[in-house]
Amino acid sequence: MRTNTRDIARAAVRAELAHVAFELFRSEGFDKVTVNDLAAAAGVSRSTFLRYFGTKEDAVLGAVDAQGETIADALRARPADEDDWTALRHALGVILESHRRDPAGALVMSRLIMETPALCARSQEKQAGWRPAIAAALAERAGSSGPTALGPLVRAAAAVDALNIAVSHWTSSDGAPDLDALLDEAFAALTPPSA
């Protein structure tokens, strides 16, 4: 699919607005900053800012929505003979790429989200929206094309919770432990002991 110039320009403006918002939240505190403050800092009108982000929470968490499909696509790309837990663990690894690329920036972002109740709640709400896509990908791997059964939904929820626990531990430890190792440890805790 070709991307037109308008879409590229819109994505660039959205990224710049998100960057300005993040910097303002970081320096002033999320609760002290209003949408009017964000628009003024970005040099746009309030209505322009709201065209790109419906809420100030979305200015921080706008990319989170698409991550569910990213995980589902990565899950579909995993080898067919891999068990669900192994495939889920590797699929979740793709969204840790920003943590690997910019650990200091990811740590600041994680702290902002964890320490701001509105952001934390909105992030969890958005991540709950990942479950159906991840569960559908799990069902496809099992050869099912009908309605998603309870098992894949539970595995999807458990995997997302394991990710959140690993990121939370990484953040509270000032980013010192290896995040991939923490996610491995979280997934190991979900793996039933062998008989």
C-alpha positions as CSV (number, residue, x, y, z in Angstrom):
1,M,0.0,0.0,0.0
2,R,1.4,3.4,-1.0
3,T,1.5,6.2,1.6
4,N,0.7,9.6,0.2
5,T,2.3,12.9,1.1
6,R,-0.6,13.9,3.3
7,D,-0.3,10.8,5.4
8,I,3.5,11.3,5.8
9,A,3.0,15.0,6.8
10,R,0.2,14.0,9.3
11,A,2.4,11.4,10.9
12,A,5.2,13.9,11.2
13,V,3.0,16.5,12.8
14,R,1.6,13.8,15.2
15,A,5.1,12.7,16.2
16,E,6.2,16.3,16.8
17,L,3.1,17.0,18.9
18,A,3.7,13.8,20.9
19,H,7.3,14.8,21.5
20,V,6.4,18.3,22.7
21,A,3.7,16.9,25.0
22,F,6.1,14.3,26.5
23,E,8.8,17.0,27.2
24,L,6.2,19.3,28.8
25,F,4.8,16.5,30.9
26,R,8.3,15.5,31.9
27,S,9.2,19.0,33.0
28,E,5.9,20.2,34.5
29,G,4.2,17.1,35.6
30,F,1.2,15.5,33.7
31,D,-1.5,16.8,36.0
32,K,-0.3,20.4,35.8
33,V,-0.3,20.6,32.0
34,T,-3.6,21.4,30.2
35,V,-4.4,20.8,26.5
36,N,-4.2,24.6,26.1
37,D,-0.6,24.4,27.5
38,L,0.2,21.6,25.1
39,A,-1.2,23.5,22.1
40,A,0.7,26.7,23.0
41,A,4.0,24.8,23.5
42,A,3.6,23.2,20.1
43,G,2.6,26.4,18.4
44,V,-0.8,25.2,17.3
45,S,-4.4,25.9,18.2
46,R,-6.2,23.8,20.8
47,S,-8.5,22.5,18.0
48,T,-5.5,21.4,15.9
49,F,-4.0,19.6,18.9
50,L,-7.3,17.8,19.5
51,R,-7.5,16.8,15.9
52,Y,-4.4,14.7,16.4
53,F,-5.0,13.6,20.0
54,G,-8.5,13.5,21.6
55,T,-7.0,13.7,25.1
56,K,-3.7,14.6,26.7
57,E,-3.4,10.9,27.7
58,D,-3.5,9.9,24.0
59,A,-0.6,12.3,23.4
60,V,1.6,10.0,25.5
61,L,-0.1,6.7,24.7
62,G,-1.2,7.2,21.1
63,A,1.1,4.5,19.8
64,V,-0.1,1.9,22.3
65,D,-3.3,1.0,20.3
66,A,-1.4,-0.3,17.3
67,Q,0.9,-2.5,19.4
68,G,-1.8,-5.1,19.8
69,E,-1.8,-5.7,16.0
70,T,2.0,-5.6,15.9
71,I,2.1,-8.3,18.5
72,A,-0.6,-10.4,16.7
73,D,1.4,-10.0,13.4
74,A,4.6,-11.1,15.1
75,L,2.7,-14.1,16.6
76,R,1.5,-15.1,13.2
77,A,5.0,-15.0,11.8
78,R,6.4,-17.3,14.5
79,P,7.2,-21.0,13.5
80,A,4.1,-23.1,13.5
81,D,5.7,-25.8,15.6
82,E,6.4,-23.4,18.5
83,D,4.3,-23.7,21.6
84,D,2.0,-20.8,22.4
85,W,4.0,-19.5,25.4
86,T,7.3,-19.4,23.4
87,A,5.6,-17.8,20.4
88,L,3.9,-15.2,22.7
89,R,7.2,-14.4,24.5
90,H,8.9,-13.8,21.1
91,A,6.0,-11.8,19.7
92,L,6.0,-9.5,22.8
93,G,9.7,-8.9,22.3
94,V,9.0,-6.8,19.2
95,I,7.4,-4.0,21.3
96,L,10.5,-3.9,23.5
97,E,12.5,-2.6,20.6
98,S,12.1,1.0,21.8
99,H,13.4,-0.1,25.2
100,R,16.5,-1.6,23.5
101,R,17.0,1.4,21.2
102,D,16.6,4.1,23.8
103,P,16.6,2.6,27.3
104,A,16.9,6.0,29.0
105,G,14.0,7.5,27.1
106,A,11.9,4.4,27.7
107,L,12.7,4.5,31.4
108,V,11.5,8.1,31.6
109,M,8.3,7.2,29.6
110,S,7.6,4.2,31.8
111,R,8.0,6.2,35.0
112,L,5.7,8.9,33.7
113,I,3.0,6.3,32.9
114,M,3.5,4.4,36.2
115,E,3.5,7.5,38.4
116,T,0.5,9.1,36.8
117,P,-2.8,7.4,37.7
118,A,-4.7,8.7,34.6
119,L,-1.9,7.4,32.3
120,C,-1.6,4.1,34.1
121,A,-5.3,3.5,33.9
122,R,-5.5,4.5,30.2
123,S,-2.5,2.4,29.3
124,Q,-4.1,-0.7,30.9
125,E,-7.4,0.1,29.1
126,K,-5.6,0.3,25.8
127,Q,-3.6,-2.9,26.5
128,A,-6.9,-4.7,27.3
129,G,-7.9,-3.9,23.8
130,W,-4.9,-6.0,22.5
131,R,-6.4,-9.2,23.8
132,P,-8.8,-10.0,21.0
133,A,-6.2,-9.5,18.3
134,I,-3.6,-11.6,20.1
135,A,-6.2,-14.3,20.9
136,A,-7.3,-14.4,17.3
137,A,-3.7,-14.9,16.2
138,L,-3.3,-17.7,18.7
139,A,-6.5,-19.3,17.5
140,E,-5.2,-19.0,13.9
141,R,-2.0,-20.8,14.9
142,A,-4.1,-23.6,16.2
143,G,-6.1,-23.8,12.9
144,S,-9.3,-22.3,14.3
145,S,-11.2,-19.8,12.2
146,G,-14.4,-19.6,14.3
147,P,-15.1,-17.4,17.4
148,T,-12.1,-17.2,19.7
149,A,-12.3,-19.7,22.6
150,L,-11.6,-18.8,26.2
151,G,-8.2,-20.4,26.3
152,P,-6.5,-18.0,23.8
153,L,-8.1,-15.0,25.5
154,V,-6.7,-16.1,28.9
155,R,-3.2,-16.8,27.4
156,A,-3.3,-13.3,25.7
157,A,-4.2,-11.6,29.0
158,A,-1.6,-13.5,30.9
159,A,1.1,-12.7,28.4
160,V,0.2,-8.9,28.5
161,D,0.2,-9.0,32.3
162,A,3.6,-10.8,32.3
163,L,4.9,-8.0,30.0
164,N,3.5,-5.3,32.4
165,I,5.1,-6.9,35.4
166,A,8.5,-7.2,33.7
167,V,8.4,-3.5,32.6
168,S,7.2,-2.4,36.1
169,H,10.1,-4.3,37.7
170,W,12.5,-2.9,35.2
171,T,11.3,0.6,35.8
172,S,11.3,0.4,39.6
173,S,14.9,-1.0,39.3
174,D,16.0,2.1,37.3
175,G,16.4,0.1,34.1
176,A,19.3,-1.9,35.6
177,P,18.2,-5.4,34.9
178,D,17.9,-6.7,31.3
179,L,14.3,-6.3,30.3
180,D,14.3,-9.3,27.9
181,A,15.7,-11.4,30.8
182,L,12.9,-10.1,33.0
183,L,10.3,-11.0,30.4
184,D,11.8,-14.4,30.1
185,E,11.6,-14.8,33.9
186,A,7.9,-13.7,33.9
187,F,7.1,-16.2,31.1
188,A,8.9,-18.9,33.0
189,A,6.7,-18.3,35.9
190,L,3.7,-18.9,33.7
191,T,5.0,-22.2,32.3
192,P,3.5,-25.2,34.0
193,P,6.1,-27.5,35.6
194,S,6.8,-30.6,33.6
195,A,5.3,-33.7,34.9
